[in-house]
C-alpha cells in the first residue's frame, strides 16, 4: 500500500509540473521575471510596425504589443521590439527569443498544426494584392503574364503567388526579397514590374512613395489573409492572456470604453458587462494569473481597437484604409469579442 501511495503521489507531482497547471509557470512567469515583453514585429511596415525619426516603434501591431504589456506588466512601455523577416519570425518565437508575434502574420493550417503555433485572433482581415505603375497600363492581374514580381520569401504570399499564376496558366519571374523595405527599393528602381503582398501592406508602402498617385493596386484579391498575433503551442495560459487582451480592445470599442474614459467608466457605469471588463465587478484577472484591472490597463495603454486602427491605418492617415471587414460586428464587420463573464 505504501508503494501504491507513493506512486500516486509521484503522478500527482508530475501532473502539477508538466500538466495543464504546469503551463502556468511558463511564459507569464518569464515575462514577469524579465520585466519586459519581447514582441516580434515586422522589420518595418508603415502603419503596422515601424520606427519614427526618434527610433520609437509605432503602428497598429506595435500598439497592440504595448496593450499586452500593460495588461501583464502594468506599463505599456515595457516592450522590447524584435524586428523579424518572414524567414526568421517563427524561429525567434519557437526558440523563446520572443514571447508573441505581432507581425501581420497569416493564419494557415500548416503554421497552426505543423509549425506548432497558436493563432490568437484575427486582428486584421486582409487579402493579397498587386501594385503596378499606372504607366504600364495594367488593369488586372492576369495581364501580368511574363512579368517580374517582387515577393518576400518565407511567406504565404510567395505560395499564393505560385498557386494563382499556375491555376490561371500564366507565367512570372520572381524577384526574391526578405523585407518590405527591400521590396520597396526594388520596385521603385523598376527591378520588378509589380510587388505583391497583403493589400494593407501595399497601401502602407504606397503612402511612402514620393508620387503615390502614379501607382495603382489592382482590383483582384487572390487569397484570404487573416492576420493576427501568434504564440507557441503548449502554454494555454499565455495564449489566453494574449487572446483576451486583444478581446478587451474589441470589447472596449463595443462598450465605448476608451483610453481617456476607462478610469471614469470603471467607477460610474451600471453596465455589468463593462464592470466585469474593467475589474470593478468579479475577478476575471485571477483566472489568467493577473490582477483585476488588467483589461482596463490594456485599453488605457493605446486605446480600444477603433482608436488603434484609426490612429495608425484609418482614413484620416496617409495610408487611408477603411475599416471594411475589420469594422465591429455591430457595424457590419467581423471584429467580435466573446462575452467577459
For each residue, the residues with C-beta under 8 A, 3 or more apart:
1: 4 5
2: 5 6
3: 6 7
4: 1 7 8
5: 1 2 8 9
6: 2 3 9 10
7: 3 4 10 11
8: 4 5 11 12
9: 5 6 12 13
10: 6 7 13 14
11: 7 8 14 15
12: 8 9 15 16
13: 9 10 16 17
14: 10 11 17 18 19
15: 11 12 18 19 21 22
16: 12 13 19 21 22
17: 13 14 22
18: 14 15 22
19: 14 15 16 22 23
20: 23 236
21: 15 16 24
22: 15 16 17 18 19 25 26
23: 19 20 26 234 235 236 237 238
24: 21 28 29 237 289
25: 22 29
26: 22 23 29 30 234 235 237 238
27: 30 31 99 231 232 235 237 238
28: 24 31 32 72 237 238 241 289
29: 24 25 26 32 33
30: 26 27 33 34 96 99
31: 27 28 34 36 37 38 72 73 99
32: 28 29 35 72 73
33: 29 30
34: 30 31 38
35: 32 73 78
36: 31 69 73 78 79 80
37: 31 65 68 69 72 73 78 79 80 99 100
38: 31 34 79 80 82 97 98 99 100
39: 62 65 68 69 79 80 81 82 98 99 100 101 102
40: 82 83 84 89 92 93 98 100 101 102 103
41: 48 49 57 59 61 62 65 81 82 83 84 101 102 103
42: 45 48 49 50 61 83 84 103 104 180
43: 83 84 85 179 180 181
44: 49 50 51 83 179 180 181
45: 42 48 49 50 59 104 180 201 204 205
46: 50 59 204 205 207 208 319
47: 50 59 60 200 203 204 207 312 313 317 319 321
48: 41 42 45 59 60 61 62 104 200 201 204 312 313
49: 41 42 44 45 57 58 59 60 61 62 81 83 102 103
50: 42 44 45 46 47 57 58 59 62
51: 44 55 56 57 58
52: 55 56 58
53:
54:
55: 51 52
56: 51 52
57: 41 49 50 51 62 65 79 81
58: 49 50 51 52 62 63 312
59: 41 45 46 47 48 49 50 62 63 312
60: 47 48 49 63 64 123 124 308 309 312 313
61: 41 42 48 49 64 65 102 103 104
62: 39 41 48 49 50 57 58 59 65 66 81 102
63: 58 59 60 66 67 301 302 303 308 311 312
64: 60 61 67 68 102 123 229 246 249 302 308
65: 37 39 41 57 61 62 68 69 79 81 100 102
66: 62 63 69 70 76 77 79 301 302
67: 63 64 70 71 76 245 246 248 249 298 299 301 302 308
68: 37 39 64 65 71 72 100 241 242 245 246 298
69: 36 37 39 65 66 72 73 75 76 77 78 79 301
70: 66 67 73 74 75 76 297 298 300 301
71: 67 68 241 245 248 290 294 295 297 298
72: 28 31 32 37 68 69 241 245 290 294
73: 31 32 35 36 37 69 70 78
74: 70 78 297
75: 69 70 78
76: 66 67 69 70 79 297 301 302
77: 66 69
78: 35 36 37 69 73 74 75
79: 36 37 38 39 57 65 66 69 76
80: 36 37 38 39
81: 39 41 49 57 62 65
82: 38 39 40 41 92 97 98
83: 40 41 42 43 44 49
84: 40 41 42 43 88 89 92 98 101 103
85: 43 88 89 152 154 178 179
86: 89 152 153 154 155 178
87: 91 153 154 178
88: 84 85 91 92
89: 40 84 85 86 92 93 101 103 105
90: 93 94 101 111 115 117
91: 87 88 94 95
92: 40 82 84 88 89 95 97 98
93: 40 89 90 96 97 98 100 101 117 230 231 232
94: 90 91 115 116 232
95: 91 92
96: 30 93 99 232
97: 38 82 92 93
98: 38 39 40 82 84 92 93 101
99: 27 30 31 37 38 39 96 231 238
100: 37 38 39 40 65 68 93 229 230 231 242
101: 39 40 41 84 89 90 93 98 105 229 230 231
102: 39 40 41 49 61 62 64 65 229
103: 40 41 42 49 61 84 89
104: 42 45 48 61 124 126 198 200 201 227
105: 89 101 111 227 228 230
106: 111 155 156 157 198 225 226 227
107: 111 112 119 122 226 227 228
108: 111 112 156
109: 112 113
110: 113 114 115
111: 90 105 106 107 108 114 115 117 119 230
112: 107 108 109 115 117 118 119
113: 109 110 116
114: 110 111
115: 90 94 110 111 112
116: 94 113 232 233 234
117: 90 93 111 112 230 231 232 233
118: 112 230 231 232 233 239
119: 107 111 112 122 226 228 229 230
120: 228 229 230 231 239 242 243 246
121: 228 229 243 246 247
122: 107 119 125 226 227 228 334
123: 60 64 227 228 229 246 305
124: 60 104 200 227 228 326
125: 122 225 226 227 324 325 326 334
126: 104 198 199 200 225 226 227
127: 198 199 221 222 223 224 225
128: 157 160 161 196 197 198 199 221 222 223 225
129: 196 197 198 199 202 217 218 220 221 222
130: 141 144 149 194 195 196 202 217 218 220 222
131: 187 194 195 196 202 205 206 215 216 217 218
132: 136 138 144 193 194 215 216 218
133: 136 214 215 216
134: 137 213 214 215 216
135: 214
136: 132 133 193
137: 134
138: 132 143 144 193 194 218
139: 143 218
140: 143 218 219 220
141: 130 144 164 218 220 222
142: 145 168 170
143: 138 139 140
144: 130 132 138 141 147 149 170 172 193 194
145: 142 170 171 172
146: 170 171 172 173
147: 144 172 173 192 193 194
148: 172 173 174 175 191 192 193 194
149: 130 144 161 172 173 174 175 192 193 194 195 196
150: 175 177 183 186 187 191 192 194 195 196
151: 155 157 158 161 174 175 176 177 183 195 196 197
152: 85 86 155 157 158 176 177 178 179 180 183 197
153: 86 87 158 176 177 178
154: 85 86 87 158 178
155: 86 106 151 152 158 159 197
156: 106 108 159 160 223 225
157: 106 128 151 152 160 161 196 197 198 223
158: 151 152 153 154 155 161 162 174
159: 155 156 162 163
160: 128 156 157 163 164 222 223
161: 128 149 151 157 158 164 165 172 174 196 222
162: 158 159 165 166
163: 159 160 166 167
164: 141 160 161 167 168 222 223
165: 161 162 168 170 171 172
166: 162 163 169
167: 163 164
168: 142 164 165
169: 166
170: 142 144 145 146 165
171: 145 146 165
172: 144 145 146 147 148 149 161 165
173: 146 147 148 149
174: 148 149 151 158 161
175: 148 149 150 151 186 191 192
176: 151 152 153
177: 150 151 152 153 182 183 186
178: 85 86 87 152 153 154 182
179: 43 44 85 152 182 183
180: 42 43 44 45 152 183 184 197 201 205
181: 43 44 184 185
182: 177 178 179 185 186
183: 150 151 152 177 179 180 186 187 195 197 205
184: 180 181 187 188 195 205 208
185: 181 182 188 189
186: 150 175 177 182 183 189 191 192 195
187: 131 150 183 184 190 191 192 194 195
188: 184 185 209
189: 185 186
190: 187
191: 148 150 175 186 187
192: 147 148 149 150 175 186 187 195
193: 132 136 138 144 147 148 149
194: 130 131 132 138 144 147 148 149 150 187
195: 130 131 149 150 151 183 184 186 187 192 202 205
196: 128 129 130 131 149 150 151 157 161 202
197: 128 129 151 152 155 157 180 183 201 202 205
198: 104 106 126 127 128 129 157 201 202 225 227
199: 126 127 128 129 202 203 217 221
200: 47 48 104 124 126 203 204 313 319 321
201: 45 48 104 180 197 198 204 205
202: 129 130 131 195 196 197 198 199 205 206 217
203: 47 199 200 206 207 217 319 320 321
204: 45 46 47 48 200 201 207 208 313 319
205: 45 46 131 180 183 184 195 197 201 202 208 209
206: 131 202 203 209 212 215 217
207: 46 47 203 204 212 317 318 319 320
208: 46 184 204 205
209: 188 205 206 212 214 215
210:
211: 214 215
212: 206 207 209 215
213: 134
214: 133 134 135 209 211
215: 131 132 133 134 206 209 211 212
216: 131 132 133 134
217: 129 130 131 199 202 203 206
218: 129 130 131 132 138 139 140 141
219: 140
220: 129 130 140 141
221: 127 128 129 199
222: 127 128 129 130 141 160 161 164
223: 127 128 156 157 160 164
224: 127
225: 106 125 126 127 128 156 198
226: 106 107 119 122 125 126
227: 104 105 106 107 122 123 124 125 126 198
228: 105 107 119 120 121 122 123 124 246
229: 64 100 101 102 119 120 121 123 242 246
230: 93 100 101 105 111 117 118 119 120
231: 27 93 99 100 101 117 118 120 235 238 239 242
232: 27 93 94 96 116 117 118 235 238
233: 116 117 118
234: 23 26 116
235: 23 26 27 231 232 238 239
236: 20 23 239 240
237: 23 24 26 27 28 240 241 288 289
238: 23 26 27 28 99 231 232 235 241 242
239: 118 120 231 235 236 242 243
240: 236 237 243 244 288
241: 28 68 71 72 237 238 244 245 288 289 290
242: 68 100 120 229 231 238 239 245 246
243: 120 121 239 240 246 247
244: 240 241 247 248 288 295
245: 67 68 71 72 241 242 248 249 294 295 298
246: 64 67 68 120 121 123 228 229 242 243 249 250
247: 121 243 244 250 251 337 338 340
248: 67 71 244 245 251 252 277 294 295 298 299 337 340
249: 64 67 245 246 252 253 298 299 303 304 305 308
250: 246 247 253 254 304 305 328 335 336 337
251: 247 248 254 255 257 273 277 295 337 340
252: 248 249 255 256 257 258 262 277 299 303 304 305
253: 249 250 256 257 304 305 306 307 328 335
254: 250 251 328 330 337
255: 251 252 271 273 274 277
256: 252 253 261 265
257: 251 252 253 261 262 265 274 277 278 296 299 304
258: 252 261 262 299 303 304 307
259: 262 299 300 301 302 303 304 307
260:
261: 256 257 258 264 265
262: 252 257 258 259 265 266 278 296 299 300
263: 266 267 296 300
264: 261 267 268
265: 256 257 261 262 268 269 274 278
266: 262 263 269 274 275 278 279 280 293 296
267: 263 264 280
268: 264 265
269: 265 266 274 275 278 280
270:
271: 255 274 275
272: 275 276 281
273: 251 255 276 277 339 340 341
274: 255 257 265 266 269 271 277 278
275: 266 269 271 272 278 280 281 282
276: 272 273 279 281 282 284 340 341
277: 248 251 252 255 257 273 274 295 296 340
278: 257 262 265 266 269 274 275 293 295 296
279: 266 276 282 283 284 285 291 292 293 294 295 296
280: 266 267 269 275 292
281: 272 275 276
282: 275 276 279
283: 279 286 287 292
284: 276 279 287 288 292 295 340
285: 279 288 290 291 292 293 294 295
286: 283 289 290 291 292
287: 283 284
288: 237 240 241 244 284 285 294
289: 24 28 237 241 286
290: 71 72 241 285 286 294
291: 279 285 286 294
292: 279 280 283 284 285 286
293: 266 278 279 285 296 297
294: 71 72 245 248 279 285 288 290 291 297 298
295: 71 244 245 248 251 277 278 279 284 285 298 299 340
296: 257 262 263 266 277 278 279 293 299 300
297: 70 71 74 76 293 294 300 301
298: 67 68 70 71 245 248 249 294 295 301
299: 67 248 249 252 257 258 259 262 295 296 303 304
300: 70 259 262 263 296 297
301: 63 66 67 69 70 76 259 297 298
302: 63 64 66 67 76 259 307 308
303: 63 249 252 258 259 299 306 307 308 311
304: 249 250 252 253 257 258 259 299 307 308
305: 123 249 250 252 253 308 309 328 335
306: 253 303 309 310 328
307: 253 258 259 302 303 304 310 311
308: 60 63 64 67 249 302 303 304 305 311 312
309: 60 305 306 312 313 314 323 326
310: 306 307 313 314 315 316 317
311: 63 303 307 308 314 317
312: 47 48 58 59 60 63 308 309 317 319
313: 47 48 60 200 204 309 310 317 319 321
314: 309 310 311 317 319 320 321 323
315: 310 320 321 322
316: 310 320
317: 47 207 310 311 312 313 314 320 321
318: 207
319: 46 47 200 203 204 207 312 313 314
320: 203 207 314 315 316 317
321: 47 200 203 313 314 315 317 324
322: 315
323: 309 314 326 327 331 333
324: 125 321 327 333
325: 125 333 334
326: 124 125 309 323 333 334 335
327: 323 324 331 332 333 334 335
328: 250 253 254 305 306 331 333 335 336
329: 332 333 334 335 336
330: 254
331: 323 327 328
332: 327 329
333: 323 324 325 326 327 328 329
334: 122 125 325 326 327 329
335: 250 253 305 326 327 328 329
336: 250 328 329
337: 247 248 250 251 254 340
338: 247
339: 273
340: 247 248 251 273 276 277 284 295 337
341: 273 276
